[in-house]
Amino acid sequence: MTTLTNGTPPDLTGKNLSFKRAAANRAATLGIALCVLIAAFPLGLVAYQVISRGGSAMSLGFFTEEIARNYRTEGGGMGPAIVGTLLITGMAALISIPIGVFGAIYLNEYGKTSPLAKFIRTMSDVMTGVPSIVMGLFIYVAYVVVIGERNGLAGALALACLMLPIVIRSTEEMLRLVPDELRQASAAMGARKWRTTLGVVLPAASSGITSGSLLAVARAAGETAPIIVTVGLTYIYKPDLFDGANTTLAAQIYRNATQPFDASQERAWGAAMALIMIVFVFTIVSRIIASRFAIDKR
Amino acid sequence: MSDDPLDASSADGVFGRSATEFGVTALTTTASPQVPDDLDLGGDSRARGTDRGFRGLVTFAGLTVLIVLALILVTTTARAMPAIGHEGLWGFITGTRWAPNDDIFGTFPMLYGTLVTSLIGMIVAVPVSIGIALFITEVAHLRLRKYIVTVIDLLATVPSVVFGLVGVLVVVPFIVEWYQAFSDLVSPIPVLSSLFGPANTGQNYFTAGMILAIMAIPIITSIAREVFDTVPEADKQAAYALGATRWEMIKGAMLPHSFGGLVGASMLGLGRAMGETIAVALVIGGAFHISANMFDTGNTMAAVIAQQWGESTALHTDALVGIGVVLFAITVIINFAARGIVRRAEIQMRGSNA
């Protein structure tokens, strides 16, 4: 009151800031914006290199033909690796998503704040941080050595171990968003808890669960380390995951990138482009589902 | 709704049509109190058993996390025992000579490489990530914010092997001259000259550290954003009301408030960086020595497993699994501590909020 009566309103423009303060503010804003550019630069570099170099390797034959056995030979494709990537990742999803969703149901619908549920929650967070190569070593020791051969299923199991904690945590987040009124309404109709959970809560959260799971699939599709440890190598189509060594795009990129020959490097770029396309399709579909059917927009 | 009057579900249909014919008063009759015969609410005793069974099923699914983690620890440790026993645990971790052909397995050069590359990665990634998080929460407009979040999300989805591919085929041949130029530049300065010595190849600790920084940025940024979001709006507005500029508000109100959370976020990024395998394996060079020169070739624990897995046999394989066990232990401890710090910081913030 008193300030306004004497005629001069308070100066809110910031024009009379001391030079030092104004400069510090400008410099900080600039620095913060620079950080975004620093992060965007590698993404742009990767996108440009993969598209320009991988694009020239693209052809119909690249997607269908078998992989060349010699690093130096030109030609050949990535057909088996593309099929292998999709099958192994798909199998991993089939294993990990049901377990993950049920685990999340336990955490959110049954366990809640019980000590066991809290412990599982912490440990699945910890499991998210376990390096992928350790998962590969684990499946090698616990499965490959036991059955005596490397095969596609071993890779799927390793990827499933990687995906499990991600699916659990993202699903639990989604279940938490389901309003309690839905559960109470279902219970008031006389439905038992398992009915409520499977018939009301899960469908209400289904879009979020799908999008979270697809994101986990996209991550798993690009994993290399567990694949080279557990899956082995092949040059031909192996549609049967139980039938000996298999291969994926990521493993082919690693294998070909380490060679000094032009033909193998071109294959690596082509495989990188194919892999990025697969991963991005999963990611984009996941985002579309998440934004179209978001639970809070109903 | 079926138009066939003989259809079993047509009862609703008849009522529905009659309601529109007879007007509003008839609408109430459409809400039939009768439950359709095929709707089973699971009220009988058989269903009670199902309830118990379902509970058991989901509990078991939840327990798989613990089972898998325990199995990882037990099976890999059991497999690695011969190699670790061969050297003794202390010798295995601190031994400086790695010579699989002579059955000598000292993993310290790799442990050193892991620590050095992760440290370089963190020195770059932590400030950059905090900057991005600040830009998203405080500086950017709503629309710009969406684009930046997309860029960071895309950065997280690019497979690590693709970063490695671009690193080894594009960056490494190109950047070695820059390294050499920088090395010449700092050669008169005592400490820096030993840290940044001559660069013979672009495959070195520093390049690996840069790639780790890129991979850690998305995870640190996303948690830093969550942390900044918990800063009470009242604190920010109070800082502005006292005449603070935006930078002074960030420095005075946001950073002290979110310090604990940022430490946790950085540790999570560190855990991710230490476990990164393929990208590092491609750009680290694969040498087994300990060098203070950041422009020298080296190796990390995860990378050596990937590099030597194909040609390893017997005790060598056991030793590689042993490296995995040590890596597992380190990352689990770091993640455990980081989650604890983040959670405690969040509780503290909520407390001050209330």
HADDOCK unambig.tbl for C-alpha pairs under 7 A between the chains (distance, minus, plus):
assign (segid A and resid 25 and name CA) (segid B and resid 245 and name CA) 6.48 0.50 0.50
assign (segid A and resid 25 and name CA) (segid B and resid 246 and name CA) 6.54 0.50 0.50
assign (segid A and resid 25 and name CA) (segid B and resid 247 and name CA) 5.08 0.50 0.50
assign (segid A and resid 28 and name CA) (segid B and resid 247 and name CA) 6.25 0.50 0.50
assign (segid A and resid 32 and name CA) (segid B and resid 131 and name CA) 4.61 0.50 0.50
assign (segid A and resid 32 and name CA) (segid B and resid 132 and name CA) 6.39 0.50 0.50
assign (segid A and resid 32 and name CA) (segid B and resid 135 and name CA) 5.90 0.50 0.50
assign (segid A and resid 33 and name CA) (segid B and resid 135 and name CA) 6.46 0.50 0.50
assign (segid A and resid 35 and name CA) (segid B and resid 128 and name CA) 4.93 0.50 0.50
assign (segid A and resid 35 and name CA) (segid B and resid 131 and name CA) 5.58 0.50 0.50
assign (segid A and resid 35 and name CA) (segid B and resid 132 and name CA) 5.73 0.50 0.50
assign (segid A and resid 36 and name CA) (segid B and resid 132 and name CA) 5.37 0.50 0.50
assign (segid A and resid 40 and name CA) (segid B and resid 151 and name CA) 6.67 0.50 0.50
assign (segid A and resid 43 and name CA) (segid B and resid 155 and name CA) 6.11 0.50 0.50
assign (segid A and resid 46 and name CA) (segid B and resid 166 and name CA) 6.42 0.50 0.50
assign (segid A and resid 99 and name CA) (segid B and resid 61 and name CA) 5.29 0.50 0.50
assign (segid A and resid 100 and name CA) (segid B and resid 61 and name CA) 6.99 0.50 0.50
assign (segid A and resid 102 and name CA) (segid B and resid 58 and name CA) 4.88 0.50 0.50
assign (segid A and resid 102 and name CA) (segid B and resid 61 and name CA) 5.67 0.50 0.50
assign (segid A and resid 103 and name CA) (segid B and resid 58 and name CA) 5.51 0.50 0.50
assign (segid A and resid 103 and name CA) (segid B and resid 59 and name CA) 6.71 0.50 0.50
assign (segid A and resid 103 and name CA) (segid B and resid 61 and name CA) 4.51 0.50 0.50
assign (segid A and resid 103 and name CA) (segid B and resid 62 and name CA) 3.82 0.50 0.50
assign (segid A and resid 104 and name CA) (segid B and resid 62 and name CA) 6.89 0.50 0.50
assign (segid A and resid 105 and name CA) (segid B and resid 58 and name CA) 6.48 0.50 0.50
assign (segid A and resid 106 and name CA) (segid B and resid 58 and name CA) 5.09 0.50 0.50
assign (segid A and resid 106 and name CA) (segid B and resid 59 and name CA) 5.53 0.50 0.50
assign (segid A and resid 106 and name CA) (segid B and resid 62 and name CA) 6.14 0.50 0.50
assign (segid A and resid 120 and name CA) (segid B and resid 62 and name CA) 6.89 0.50 0.50
assign (segid A and resid 120 and name CA) (segid B and resid 65 and name CA) 6.91 0.50 0.50
assign (segid A and resid 120 and name CA) (segid B and resid 66 and name CA) 6.76 0.50 0.50
assign (segid A and resid 123 and name CA) (segid B and resid 66 and name CA) 6.94 0.50 0.50
assign (segid A and resid 124 and name CA) (segid B and resid 65 and name CA) 6.21 0.50 0.50
assign (segid A and resid 126 and name CA) (segid B and resid 332 and name CA) 6.06 0.50 0.50
assign (segid A and resid 126 and name CA) (segid B and resid 335 and name CA) 5.49 0.50 0.50
assign (segid A and resid 126 and name CA) (segid B and resid 336 and name CA) 5.92 0.50 0.50
assign (segid A and resid 129 and name CA) (segid B and resid 271 and name CA) 6.41 0.50 0.50
assign (segid A and resid 129 and name CA) (segid B and resid 272 and name CA) 6.27 0.50 0.50
assign (segid A and resid 129 and name CA) (segid B and resid 331 and name CA) 6.80 0.50 0.50
assign (segid A and resid 129 and name CA) (segid B and resid 335 and name CA) 6.34 0.50 0.50
assign (segid A and resid 130 and name CA) (segid B and resid 328 and name CA) 6.38 0.50 0.50
assign (segid A and resid 130 and name CA) (segid B and resid 331 and name CA) 6.28 0.50 0.50
assign (segid A and resid 130 and name CA) (segid B and resid 332 and name CA) 6.54 0.50 0.50
assign (segid A and resid 131 and name CA) (segid B and resid 275 and name CA) 4.51 0.50 0.50
assign (segid A and resid 131 and name CA) (segid B and resid 276 and name CA) 6.69 0.50 0.50
assign (segid A and resid 133 and name CA) (segid B and resid 277 and name CA) 6.91 0.50 0.50
assign (segid A and resid 133 and name CA) (segid B and resid 302 and name CA) 6.94 0.50 0.50
assign (segid A and resid 134 and name CA) (segid B and resid 324 and name CA) 5.59 0.50 0.50
assign (segid A and resid 134 and name CA) (segid B and resid 328 and name CA) 6.54 0.50 0.50
assign (segid A and resid 137 and name CA) (segid B and resid 321 and name CA) 6.43 0.50 0.50
assign (segid A and resid 138 and name CA) (segid B and resid 72 and name CA) 5.45 0.50 0.50
assign (segid A and resid 138 and name CA) (segid B and resid 75 and name CA) 6.93 0.50 0.50
assign (segid A and resid 138 and name CA) (segid B and resid 76 and name CA) 5.94 0.50 0.50
assign (segid A and resid 141 and name CA) (segid B and resid 75 and name CA) 6.60 0.50 0.50
assign (segid A and resid 141 and name CA) (segid B and resid 76 and name CA) 6.48 0.50 0.50
assign (segid A and resid 142 and name CA) (segid B and resid 75 and name CA) 6.44 0.50 0.50
assign (segid A and resid 190 and name CA) (segid B and resid 41 and name CA) 6.11 0.50 0.50
assign (segid A and resid 191 and name CA) (segid B and resid 41 and name CA) 4.72 0.50 0.50
assign (segid A and resid 191 and name CA) (segid B and resid 42 and name CA) 6.39 0.50 0.50
assign (segid A and resid 192 and name CA) (segid B and resid 41 and name CA) 6.74 0.50 0.50
assign (segid A and resid 192 and name CA) (segid B and resid 42 and name CA) 6.17 0.50 0.50
assign (segid A and resid 193 and name CA) (segid B and resid 51 and name CA) 6.69 0.50 0.50
assign (segid A and resid 194 and name CA) (segid B and resid 51 and name CA) 5.61 0.50 0.50
assign (segid A and resid 194 and name CA) (segid B and resid 54 and name CA) 6.32 0.50 0.50
assign (segid A and resid 219 and name CA) (segid B and resid 157 and name CA) 6.31 0.50 0.50
assign (segid A and resid 222 and name CA) (segid B and resid 159 and name CA) 4.70 0.50 0.50
assign (segid A and resid 223 and name CA) (segid B and resid 159 and name CA) 6.70 0.50 0.50
assign (segid A and resid 224 and name CA) (segid B and resid 161 and name CA) 6.75 0.50 0.50
assign (segid A and resid 224 and name CA) (segid B and resid 278 and name CA) 6.74 0.50 0.50
assign (segid A and resid 225 and name CA) (segid B and resid 277 and name CA) 6.48 0.50 0.50
assign (segid A and resid 225 and name CA) (segid B and resid 278 and name CA) 6.19 0.50 0.50
assign (segid A and resid 225 and name CA) (segid B and resid 306 and name CA) 6.56 0.50 0.50
assign (segid A and resid 229 and name CA) (segid B and resid 309 and name CA) 6.86 0.50 0.50
assign (segid A and resid 250 and name CA) (segid B and resid 161 and name CA) 6.58 0.50 0.50
assign (segid A and resid 254 and name CA) (segid B and resid 161 and name CA) 6.59 0.50 0.50
assign (segid A and resid 257 and name CA) (segid B and resid 165 and name CA) 6.15 0.50 0.50
assign (segid A and resid 272 and name CA) (segid B and resid 162 and name CA) 6.14 0.50 0.50
assign (segid A and resid 276 and name CA) (segid B and resid 158 and name CA) 6.87 0.50 0.50
